[in-house]
Amino acid sequence: YAAKLATDNPFYAIRILKEAIAYCGPSVVEFFSYCSQGQQSHDWAGPLVSRMMNEARNWQVQVRRPFQKVDISANPEPDKIFPTKGKSFKKGLKRDPATFHDVVSMLGQYNRHILSREDDIIPELINVNETVSIFRWLRNQYLAGYRDTIPTEEEVERLIIERYT
């Protein structure tokens, strides 16, 4: 039993932890932590970055139960490549789904990579992370039964260019 979770949905996390404890074999549960250095921030910063990473498909919530397909249903709109709308913690506030660019912009240590962007050139940090994340996401969709094939490298590059231009 293996699972990757995020802190933006504690009720789902508790359910998965109960499942992992009840499983009578080895279990691994991996949580997303947005700050490895323990810097001071607002209480909502962790869950917000966690939710943004889910929307950007850089941190993908998934559960691997023995003898079953991968479960990615806890991700926003698991049947789509990217979600169509973002989910805010404040009621009534609507926002676009987050991209990895938004996450990097929010975390100050990566700002120089964002500022180095010229015209329509995607910074290398973002391009590499997006490429890896999209390949993982499309593979997870394939393993979960949402798609029949995995796209080629050229198709993934096209998806990233479309998202950032």
Secondary structure, DSSP 8 states (H G I E B T S, - for coil): -EEEE-TT-HHHHHHHHHHHHHSSS--EEEE--S-TT-----TTHHHHHHHHHHHTTSS--EEE-TTS--B-TTSSSTTSSS-SSB--SSTT--B----HHHHHHHSGGGHHHHHT--TT---HHHHHHHHHHHHHHHHHHHHHTS-SS---HHHHHHHHHHHH-
